[in-house]
Amino acid sequence: MRNNIHPGPTVGPMMRAAVCVRAGGPEVLELRELPIPTVRDGWSLVEVKGVGLNRSELRTRQGHSPDVRFPRVLGIECVGIVADSTDPALPEGTAVAAVMGEMGRQFDGGYAQYTLLPNSLLMPVTTTLPWEALAALPETYLTAYGSLTAVGIVPDGRGRLLIRGGTSSVGMAAAAIASGHGIETMATTRRSSKVEALTAAGVDHVLVDDGESLSASVRAIWPEGPDHVLDLVGAHTAVDSLRLVRRGGTVCVAGSLSGWLIPDFEPIALIPPGTKLTSFHSDSLRGSAGASVLRRIVHEVEKGLYRPNIDRVFGLGDIAAAHRYMENNEATGKVVVLP
């Protein structure tokens, strides 16, 4: 990958890409002109039409992903159109989505006008949704769906769900899915200004999290505690979530808003007997594993049962501003970038 904005003569056509040139603040994301990638066996070229931003990309940009080498085009998801295919099942012109599978980490991801992706990651979709709405769905709703499945929430089920980090895009998607399943929901936010957004997303009880234990607030509403906790805050709150959930309930850690590691974690001391601690990672629903789930989600959005929950849409040239907005926790829902 070239390190200058205006590279020397090249044979092929060029594209715009946001390149993370080194670890650091939002300013390390630089808009550059790069050659459009050439397809190779097992990989196809996708014209990117929309990208959903994720906090894992923020942490990679900050230097917290030791396996990632810079410069790198970040972006663990994208939606777009197959521009040059090596897979007969994915002809040119097919609308597709892709998530994870080392996108934006071991190879360049979605922060570009074109990206070269393994065929195994491409999920064909048919939809009337605009690109910005479709771009808000893959990583967010696949994570929400998989996380709820991990804690044992199913359609027409029963129970009480606490979502920690409720105004994250995954939190709002999980609230919409759980509410549609008939589950009583509670969600947290650190800002009272975001309470209304959670209520609109279908949350029954909203708590403002001041950083202290939520025990008194939760048990004032649910004396026995929630049956399920979806913890999207992660390392900072996981132990407290284990104390909050009812005995025999399940905590699923599926986010890293506060980091990835829990220091001095002692499972025997900190997991109450009978209580279950699990996790979910969207990589398990990449490619064919998640294609049918994503198609179902898109269909539900088209019917109006779920919402994309888009907070703001940025252009690729404003990628640094988009990262700054995400890093300052200003978003309520998904931040989308259109190339």
Sequence and secondary structure as in RCSB ss.txt:
>XXXX:A:sequence
MRNNIHPGPTVGPMMRAAVCVRAGGPEVLELRELPIPTVRDGWSLVEVKGVGLNRSELRTRQGHSPDVRFPRVLG
IECVGIVADSTDPALPEGTAVAAVMGEMGRQFDGGYAQYTLLPNSLLMPVTTTLPWEALAALPETYLTAYGSLTA
VGIVPDGRGRLLIRGGTSSVGMAAAAIASGHGIETMATTRRSSKVEALTAAGVDHVLVDDGESLSASVRAIWPEG
PDHVLDLVGAHTAVDSLRLVRRGGTVCVAGSLSGWLIPDFEPIALIPPGTKLTSFHSDSLRGSAGASVLRRIVHE
VEKGLYRPNIDRVFGLGDIAAAHRYMENNEATGKVVVLP
>XXXX:A:secstr
   SSS    SS EEEEEEE SSSSGGGEEEEEEE     TTEEEEEEEEEE  HHHHHHHHT  TT  SSEE  
SEEEEEEEE S TTS TT EEEEE TTBTTTB  SSBSEEEEEGGG EE    S HHHHHTSHHHHHHHHHHHHH
HT  TT   EEEEESTTBHHHHHHHHHHHHTT EEEEEES GGGHHHHHHTT SEEEE  SS  HHHHHHH TT 
 SEEEESS TTTHHHHHHHS TT EEEE   TT S  TT  HHHHS TT EEEE  GGGG THHHHHHHHHHHHH
HHTTSS   EEEEEEGGGHHHHHHHHHTT  SBEEEEE 
